[in-house]
Amino acid sequence: MRPPPPPTAAGARANSQETLLLDYVRRLERHRQDRKAVHIHLSALLAQNRRDHHLRMATGTFEPLVKLMQAQLFVLANADLMVIYKAQAQDEIEAAVVKLRFLFSDDPLISEEHLGNQTVFSTWFSLDREYDLLLTLAQKMVQEESARRSVSTEAAATERARMQKPQGTPFTPDLLIRVEAALGQADLANLLRRQAVCAMVGKTPPQPVFHELFISIADLRQTLFPSVNVNSSPWLFQQLTETLDRRVLSMLNKHDDRTLEGDISINLNVSTILGPEFLVFDDNVKAGMRGTIVLELQKVDIYADLGAYLFARDFAHDRGYRICVDGLSYAQLPFVDRERLGADLIKLVWDPALTEEKDNRTDALRRIGVNRIILCRCDNPASVEFGHSVGISLFQGRHIETLIQGDPRKRLRARPRS
């Protein structure tokens, strides 16, 4: 059987070098004989010796062998080099490493090697004996690079959100008092939105499991206080959401539109579940229907007072409600243990970055339990394709709503009787 071809330049642009390395090592499993590798630890050099022109000179040292198809070079994110080569090129590879040692001979990594008992500039592997060791190292590199990317992506998203923060009058306690007074008089029924959480398996049309009921903050702001930047004070905004909780519960208690006769989820604060308005709401819910109602809580609210959350969770579970942790990004999943929190569901926010290094992400999601995950903010078909590929079957978002509206069975049900 022919050995695997090296990754193409186009593939290198589409994937990280760590991912390409792991893929290449895996494809070499049946071609270990006469294959070797050397890991050159440029990351251990002083910063002044790791500038771009140093890296270009280092990689250029191996270019002739790469062009002759005797070696494959991977330039890792931390500036290390991994060279996998044919055993017949051993002398040329060793000469190239000697050249690099001379290039960086003034660096303490090289100049002080004689003080230790091992070489720290390079690590050598013989794949016929140490394939598993190299494979484990490549897997570890992918995991570390994935974690670094997640942190970087999260920081970039935070910065974008900061830069795009709506402008307007700062949200002050006086304004909050005025807004709450206005909410007490306003008819919020027109601002109450419904969005379905649907089961989607294979090519079948989405089947609504329950509908999330929520007040559109953007519409509320535009209607009652268009000049106020409600995001300028997170703590006052939290108080505003608690006021909205009470108004929503008040509207649901009237249930003039038969809202409580269908499977629903509602966004609440922990303090609201522990308040008198929720007790009134609970009294109005038929006992057999509590199991069809999901209470969605924000992670920040949960961890702000974990003791209060645990008390509210036990109360809600005793009454038959289900708990969902709302609005989690993939990077936040390691910090939110669904089982230890005793939550029934979590909502994972769709992000195109989820498709990168999908094997690692798939393993992480399956450890959580894909049958407990709702992939939300699904605005395009790619989100559903990803969800299906990792085993998720519950979806929510604008794309799902579009599919529901396009389902001929829904149109048939909606047709008025003659």
C-alpha positions in Angstrom: 0.0 0.0 0.0 1.3 3.4 -0.9 2.2 5.8 2.0 -0.2 8.7 2.5 0.4 12.0 0.6 1.5 15.0 2.6 -1.2 17.7 3.3 -1.7 20.2 0.5 -1.1 23.9 0.9 -4.8 24.6 0.5 -5.5 22.2 3.3 -2.9 23.9 5.5 -4.7 27.2 5.1 -8.1 25.6 6.0 -6.8 23.8 9.2 -4.4 24.4 11.9 -0.9 22.8 11.6 -1.6 20.8 14.7 -4.7 19.3 13.1 -2.8 18.5 9.9 0.0 16.9 11.9 -2.4 14.7 13.8 -4.1 13.7 10.6 -0.8 12.9 8.9 0.4 10.8 11.9 -2.8 8.8 11.9 -2.4 8.1 8.2 1.1 6.9 8.8 -0.1 4.1 11.2 0.4 1.5 8.5 3.6 3.0 7.2 5.6 3.3 10.3 8.6 1.3 8.9 11.4 3.5 7.8 9.7 6.7 9.1 11.2 9.0 11.7 10.4 12.4 13.2 12.2 15.2 15.0 10.5 17.8 17.2 12.5 21.0 17.3 11.7 23.1 20.3 12.0 26.6 19.0 9.4 27.7 21.5 12.0 27.2 24.3 14.3 29.9 22.7 14.4 33.4 24.0 11.8 35.7 22.5 14.4 37.7 20.7 15.4 34.5 18.9 11.9 33.6 17.8 11.1 36.5 15.5 9.6 36.0 12.1 12.9 36.1 10.2 14.3 33.4 12.6 11.3 31.2 11.9 11.7 31.7 8.1 15.4 30.7 8.3 14.6 27.7 10.4 11.8 26.4 8.1 14.0 27.2 5.0 16.6 24.8 6.3 14.2 21.9 5.6 12.7 23.2 2.3 15.1 21.2 0.0 14.0 17.9 1.7 10.4 18.8 1.5 10.6 19.6 -2.2 12.3 16.2 -2.8 9.4 14.5 -0.9 11.8 13.2 1.7 10.2 15.1 4.6 7.1 16.8 5.7 7.4 20.0 7.8 4.8 21.3 10.2 5.2 24.8 11.7 3.2 24.7 15.0 1.4 27.7 16.6 4.0 28.0 19.4 6.8 28.2 16.7 8.0 24.6 17.2 8.8 22.6 14.2 7.8 19.0 13.6 9.6 17.2 10.8 8.5 13.7 9.7 10.9 12.1 7.3 12.0 9.0 5.5 14.8 7.1 7.3 17.0 7.4 4.2 17.2 11.1 4.8 18.6 10.8 8.4 22.0 12.3 7.6 20.4 15.3 5.8 18.0 15.9 8.7 20.7 15.7 11.3 22.8 18.2 9.3 19.8 20.6 9.1 19.4 20.3 12.9 23.2 21.0 13.4 22.8 24.1 11.2 19.9 25.3 13.4 22.0 24.7 16.5 24.7 26.9 15.0 22.1 29.5 14.1 20.9 29.8 17.7 24.2 29.0 19.4 24.1 32.1 21.5 20.7 31.1 23.1 20.9 29.7 26.6 18.9 26.7 25.3 21.8 25.7 23.2 24.8 27.1 25.0 23.8 25.5 28.4 22.9 22.1 27.0 26.2 20.6 28.1 25.2 21.4 31.7 22.4 18.8 31.6 22.2 15.1 30.7 19.7 15.4 27.8 19.2 17.4 24.7 16.4 19.9 25.0 16.6 21.6 21.6 15.3 18.5 19.7 13.4 15.3 20.4 13.8 12.3 18.0 11.2 9.6 17.3 11.5 6.3 15.4 8.0 5.6 14.3 8.4 1.8 14.1 9.0 1.8 17.9 7.6 5.1 19.1 4.5 5.7 16.9 2.1 5.7 19.9 4.3 8.3 21.7 4.2 10.6 18.6 0.5 10.1 18.2 -0.2 11.0 21.8 2.0 14.1 21.5 0.1 15.2 18.3 -3.2 14.7 20.1 -2.0 16.8 23.0 -0.9 19.5 20.6 -4.3 19.6 19.0 -6.1 19.9 22.4 -3.8 22.7 23.5 -4.2 24.6 20.3 -8.0 24.2 20.4 -8.1 25.5 24.0 -5.9 28.5 22.9 -8.2 29.2 20.0 -11.3 29.0 22.2 -9.8 31.6 24.6 -8.8 33.8 21.7 -12.2 33.5 20.1 -14.0 34.3 23.4 -11.7 37.4 23.9 -12.3 38.6 20.4 -16.1 38.2 20.8 -16.0 40.1 24.0 -14.1 42.9 22.4 -16.5 43.0 19.4 -19.4 43.1 21.8 -17.7 46.0 23.7 -17.1 47.9 20.5 -20.6 47.3 19.3 -22.3 48.2 22.6 -25.4 50.3 21.8 -25.0 54.0 22.5 -27.4 56.1 24.5 -28.3 57.5 27.9 -26.6 55.5 30.7 -28.9 53.3 32.6 -29.2 54.8 36.1 -31.3 53.9 39.2 -33.6 56.9 38.6 -34.2 55.7 35.0 -34.9 52.1 36.3 -37.6 53.5 38.6 -39.2 55.3 35.7 -38.9 52.3 33.5 -40.4 50.0 36.1 -43.3 52.4 36.5 -43.9 52.4 32.8 -43.8 48.6 32.7 -46.5 48.6 35.3 -48.8 50.5 33.0 -47.8 49.1 29.6 -49.5 46.3 27.7 -46.7 43.9 27.1 -48.8 41.3 25.2 -47.6 42.7 21.9 -44.0 42.2 22.9 -44.4 38.6 24.0 -42.6 36.4 21.5 -42.8 32.6 20.9 -40.0 30.5 19.3 -40.2 26.8 19.0 -37.6 24.3 20.2 -37.9 21.4 17.7 -36.8 17.8 17.3 -35.2 17.2 14.0 -34.0 13.8 13.0 -32.6 13.0 9.6 -34.5 14.7 6.8 -37.9 14.9 8.6 -39.4 18.4 9.1 -39.0 20.0 12.5 -41.4 18.8 15.2 -42.0 21.4 17.9 -41.3 20.0 21.4 -42.1 23.2 23.3 -42.2 27.0 22.7 -40.0 29.5 24.4 -42.0 32.6 25.6 -40.0 35.7 26.1 -40.2 39.5 26.0 -38.1 41.0 23.2 -35.8 43.4 25.0 -34.9 45.2 21.7 -38.6 45.9 21.0 -39.2 46.8 24.6 -36.4 49.3 24.6 -37.6 50.8 21.3 -41.1 51.1 22.6 -40.6 52.4 26.1 -37.1 54.0 26.4 -35.4 54.2 22.9 -32.6 56.6 24.1 -31.5 54.4 27.1 -28.6 52.0 26.8 -29.8 49.3 29.1 -26.5 47.3 28.8 -24.5 50.1 30.4 -25.2 48.7 33.9 -25.4 44.9 34.1 -26.8 45.0 37.7 -29.6 47.4 36.9 -30.4 45.4 33.8 -30.6 42.3 36.0 -33.2 44.2 38.2 -35.1 45.1 35.0 -35.3 41.4 34.0 -36.7 40.5 37.4 -39.4 43.1 36.9 -40.1 41.6 33.5 -40.3 38.1 35.0 -43.1 39.3 37.3 -45.0 40.9 34.4 -44.6 37.8 32.2 -45.8 35.6 35.1 -48.7 38.0 35.6 -49.7 37.7 31.9 -49.4 33.9 32.0 -51.6 33.8 35.1 -54.4 35.3 33.1 -53.8 32.8 30.3 -56.6 34.4 28.2 -54.9 33.0 25.1 -54.7 29.5 26.4 -50.9 29.9 26.6 -50.5 27.6 29.6 -52.3 24.7 27.7 -49.2 24.1 25.5 -45.7 22.9 26.3 -43.6 26.1 27.0 -40.4 27.4 28.4 -40.0 30.7 30.2 -36.9 32.8 31.1 -36.7 33.5 34.8 -34.3 34.7 37.4 -33.5 32.4 40.4 -35.0 35.1 42.7 -38.2 35.0 40.7 -38.7 31.3 41.3 -38.3 31.9 45.0 -40.8 34.9 44.9 -44.5 35.1 45.5 -45.4 35.7 41.9 -44.1 32.3 40.9 -46.2 30.7 43.7 -49.3 32.3 42.1 -48.2 31.1 38.7 -47.7 27.6 40.1 -51.1 27.5 41.6 -52.6 28.3 38.2 -50.8 25.5 36.4 -52.6 22.2 36.2 -50.6 19.6 38.1 -50.2 17.3 35.1 -48.8 20.1 33.0 -45.8 21.1 35.2 -43.7 18.4 33.6 -44.1 20.1 30.2 -42.9 23.5 31.4 -39.2 24.4 31.2 -37.6 27.1 33.4 -34.6 28.7 31.6 -31.9 30.3 33.8 -28.8 32.3 32.9 -25.4 30.9 34.0 -24.4 34.2 35.5 -27.6 34.2 37.7 -26.9 30.6 38.8 -23.4 31.2 39.9 -24.1 34.6 41.5 -25.8 32.7 44.4 -25.3 29.0 44.0 -27.1 28.3 47.2 -30.2 30.1 46.1 -30.1 28.3 42.8 -29.9 24.9 44.4 -32.9 25.7 46.6 -34.9 27.0 43.6 -33.9 23.9 41.6 -35.1 21.5 44.2 -38.3 23.4 44.6 -38.9 23.4 40.8 -38.1 19.7 40.5 -40.4 18.8 43.4 -43.2 20.7 41.6 -42.4 18.9 38.3 -40.7 21.6 36.3 -37.6 21.1 34.3 -34.5 23.3 34.4 -32.5 24.5 31.4 -29.2 26.5 31.6 -29.5 29.0 28.8 -27.0 30.7 26.5 -23.7 28.7 26.8 -20.9 29.0 24.3 -18.7 26.0 23.6 -15.8 27.6 25.5 -18.0 27.8 28.6 -19.1 24.2 28.7 -16.1 22.9 30.8 -17.1 25.3 33.5 -20.7 24.3 33.7 -21.2 20.8 34.9 -24.9 20.0 34.0 -25.1 16.9 36.1 -23.7 18.5 39.2 -26.0 21.5 38.8 -28.9 19.1 38.5 -30.1 20.8 35.2 -32.2 18.8 32.8 -31.1 20.7 29.7 -28.5 23.1 28.4 -28.7 25.5 25.5 -25.5 25.6 23.4 -25.2 28.7 21.2 -24.4 27.9 17.5 -21.1 29.2 16.3 -19.5 28.3 12.9 -16.3 27.8 14.9 -17.8 24.6 16.2 -17.1 22.9 12.9 -13.3 23.3 13.5 -11.6 20.3 15.0 -14.9 18.6 15.2 -13.6 15.3 16.6 -12.5 16.9 19.8 -15.7 19.0 20.1 -17.8 15.9 19.4 -16.2 14.0 22.2 -16.8 16.9 24.6 -20.4 17.2 23.7 -21.1 13.5 24.0 -19.5 13.5 27.5 -22.2 16.1 28.4 -24.9 14.1 26.7 -26.1 15.2 23.3 -29.7 14.3 24.2 -29.6 17.0 26.8 -28.4 19.7 24.5 -30.5 22.3 22.6 -28.5 23.9 19.8 -29.9 27.5 19.7 -29.5 30.6 17.5 -29.5 28.3 14.5 -29.7 30.8 11.6 -28.6 28.7 8.7 -28.6 25.0 7.5 -25.0 24.6 8.5 -26.0 24.7 12.2 -28.4 21.8 11.7 -25.9 19.8 9.7 -23.3 20.2 12.5 -25.9 19.3 15.2 -26.8 16.1 13.4 -23.2 15.2 12.8 -22.5 15.2 16.6 -25.9 13.6 17.6 -27.9 16.6 18.7 -31.6 16.4 17.8 -33.1 19.5 19.5 -32.8 22.9 17.6 -34.0 26.5 18.0 -33.5 29.6 15.9 -34.6 31.6 12.9 -33.7 28.9 10.4 -35.8 26.4 12.3 -38.8 28.9 12.3 -38.4 29.2 8.5 -38.5 25.4 8.1 -41.6 25.3 10.3 -43.3 27.9 8.1 -42.4 26.0 5.0 -43.8 22.7 6.3 -46.9 22.0 4.1 -48.5 20.1 7.1 -48.3 23.2 9.2 -49.9 25.2 6.4 -52.7 22.6 6.2 -53.3 22.8 9.9 -53.4 26.6 9.7 -55.9 26.7 6.9 -59.3 28.1 8.2 -62.3 25.9 8.1 -65.0 26.7 5.5 
